[in-house]
Amino acid sequence: MDGCPETPSTVLENPSAAENDYFGHGLEVARDLDADGFADLVVSSNSHAGTVADEGAAYFYRGGTGGVEGEPFLTIENPDGEVGARFGDPIGSPGDLNGDGFDDVVMGTHIADAAGTGKAYVFFGDADDLVDGSFTRIADPEDDDASDHVFGFSLAGLSDVDLDGFDDFAVAGKNGGVEA
């Protein structure tokens, strides 16, 4: 294949010593989280066991002139630490949601509790590479104890659909509606 190298420029290994945590289950090119001119990469490990079983984790890799760095610059585990939440499944990179000049990342936890009510989390890019951990939690708008909406099952960036100057995104549930 012309133009395609025969060997990869970078091979990413699971940063966790745990087996069966599904490192690489989700991959998303995060346009440019730190506004350095290079796209970054987010890799999820949706069965990662941090403080609880199968809570999930996401690993952030910086892009540069040589490609993607081999070690993550940041690891984020499920902020709510729910058993079986599968944080990072899915991952979306909808652009700059808050107009600060840094692209942002949205991640779901589509089975955040026994009722299957899920959540989505928006992590805001900044010059410090998300280090401050600021995020916005979006709960299932139809959250009730009998719910099986699996909110956070899928995500999509929508550009600026309402023409307010900010990028937008949608979160869907497998058995419910779509919230934009």
Legacy VTK file of the C-alpha trace (Angstrom):
# vtk DataFile Version 3.0
C-alpha trace
ASCII
DATASET POLYDATA
POINTS 180 float
0.000 0.000 0.000
1.578 3.239 -1.138
1.823 5.919 1.533
0.926 3.573 4.384
3.814 2.436 6.614
4.320 -1.283 7.081
4.868 -0.855 10.803
2.933 1.372 13.209
4.600 4.546 14.489
3.242 3.895 17.991
1.878 0.816 19.737
-0.271 1.572 22.772
-0.112 -0.940 25.600
-2.727 -1.206 28.328
-1.512 1.150 31.102
-3.333 -0.996 33.666
-1.813 -4.244 34.864
-5.290 -5.770 34.993
-6.373 -8.316 32.425
-9.789 -8.311 30.761
-10.488 -4.619 31.205
-11.012 -4.187 27.445
-8.347 -1.577 26.779
-9.086 -0.147 23.338
-12.811 -0.865 23.469
-13.377 2.752 22.553
-11.145 5.043 20.496
-11.785 8.669 19.652
-9.641 11.281 18.005
-10.138 14.254 20.279
-9.604 17.084 17.850
-7.193 19.172 19.982
-7.798 19.202 23.734
-4.877 21.448 24.625
-4.907 23.729 21.533
-1.322 22.842 20.616
-2.215 22.287 16.961
-2.234 18.468 17.158
-5.161 16.108 17.559
-5.154 13.966 20.693
-6.410 10.416 21.249
-8.728 9.018 23.912
-8.745 5.255 24.512
-11.273 3.661 26.829
-11.019 0.574 28.937
-14.679 0.090 29.740
-14.250 -2.871 32.106
-11.379 -1.316 34.044
-11.677 -2.001 37.755
-10.452 1.024 39.661
-12.094 1.481 43.029
-14.993 -0.790 41.987
-15.503 -3.556 39.399
-16.132 -2.611 35.760
-16.368 1.122 36.446
-14.289 1.929 33.350
-11.481 4.362 32.586
-10.276 6.605 29.781
-6.670 7.242 28.828
-5.660 10.462 27.081
-2.700 10.488 24.668
-1.136 13.637 23.284
-0.614 13.944 19.539
2.478 15.557 18.038
4.793 15.686 15.028
5.803 12.033 15.523
2.231 10.815 15.969
0.627 9.761 19.225
2.775 9.585 22.360
3.167 6.073 23.773
2.128 6.894 27.346
-1.082 8.583 28.466
-0.752 12.077 29.882
-3.974 11.624 31.832
-6.169 8.799 33.123
-9.741 9.429 34.232
-11.759 6.773 36.029
-15.528 6.997 36.336
-16.111 10.128 38.448
-19.027 8.441 40.213
-17.356 5.044 40.673
-20.426 2.892 39.956
-19.989 -0.867 39.686
-20.499 -2.001 36.096
-20.948 1.521 34.691
-18.578 0.953 31.748
-17.337 4.553 31.746
-15.852 5.542 28.404
-18.253 3.465 26.354
-18.911 5.513 24.243
-16.529 8.450 23.689
-17.307 11.529 21.599
-15.310 14.565 20.535
-17.917 17.174 19.618
-15.558 20.162 19.416
-15.444 23.253 21.601
-18.688 23.163 23.579
-18.039 26.136 25.860
-16.286 28.508 23.449
-12.980 28.688 25.345
-10.820 27.715 22.348
-10.175 24.149 23.536
-11.957 21.082 22.222
-13.882 18.970 24.695
-14.672 15.271 25.192
-17.956 13.578 26.118
-18.045 10.095 27.639
-20.940 7.877 28.589
-21.717 5.343 31.298
-24.691 3.646 29.737
-25.290 1.181 32.567
-24.479 3.368 35.549
-26.826 1.587 37.926
-28.951 -1.538 38.263
-31.884 0.177 36.549
-29.761 0.890 33.459
-30.141 4.642 33.712
-26.695 5.786 32.515
-25.088 9.223 32.355
-22.897 11.337 30.141
-19.922 13.406 31.250
-18.481 16.426 29.450
-14.772 17.018 30.116
-13.566 20.444 29.096
-10.224 20.838 27.342
-7.789 23.462 28.604
-4.133 24.435 28.463
-3.487 22.152 31.448
-4.732 19.039 29.615
-7.928 18.486 31.634
-5.822 18.172 34.784
-8.238 20.146 36.922
-10.814 17.447 36.220
-13.628 19.890 35.573
-16.618 18.192 34.044
-20.353 18.417 33.742
-22.494 15.394 34.591
-25.629 14.863 32.517
-28.127 12.450 34.050
-30.825 10.548 32.197
-33.621 13.113 31.754
-36.160 10.312 32.073
-34.523 8.870 35.175
-36.960 6.791 37.169
-36.522 3.596 39.132
-38.170 1.499 36.419
-36.049 2.955 33.618
-34.038 0.833 31.224
-33.268 3.652 28.798
-29.523 2.911 28.864
-28.941 6.658 28.534
-25.414 7.369 27.341
-25.409 4.366 24.997
-24.281 6.521 22.078
-22.986 10.045 21.508
-22.606 12.278 18.471
-21.040 15.667 17.827
-23.436 17.926 15.936
-21.366 21.050 15.152
-23.329 24.230 15.936
-26.884 23.155 15.110
-28.644 25.999 16.932
-26.291 28.712 15.593
-25.426 30.064 19.051
-21.664 29.982 18.359
-21.004 26.806 20.377
-20.607 23.239 19.133
-23.394 20.864 20.176
-23.762 17.127 20.796
-26.465 14.518 21.307
-26.729 11.658 23.806
-28.986 8.703 23.098
-30.287 5.778 25.090
-30.789 2.344 23.591
-34.369 2.089 24.828
-35.236 5.782 25.127
-34.978 8.999 23.204
-32.207 11.275 21.985
-31.292 14.364 23.990
-29.454 17.174 22.190
LINES 1 181
180 0 1 2 3 4 5 6 7 8 9 10 11 12 13 14 15 16 17 18 19 20 21 22 23 24 25 26 27 28 29 30 31 32 33 34 35 36 37 38 39 40 41 42 43 44 45 46 47 48 49 50 51 52 53 54 55 56 57 58 59 60 61 62 63 64 65 66 67 68 69 70 71 72 73 74 75 76 77 78 79 80 81 82 83 84 85 86 87 88 89 90 91 92 93 94 95 96 97 98 99 100 101 102 103 104 105 106 107 108 109 110 111 112 113 114 115 116 117 118 119 120 121 122 123 124 125 126 127 128 129 130 131 132 133 134 135 136 137 138 139 140 141 142 143 144 145 146 147 148 149 150 151 152 153 154 155 156 157 158 159 160 161 162 163 164 165 166 167 168 169 170 171 172 173 174 175 176 177 178 179
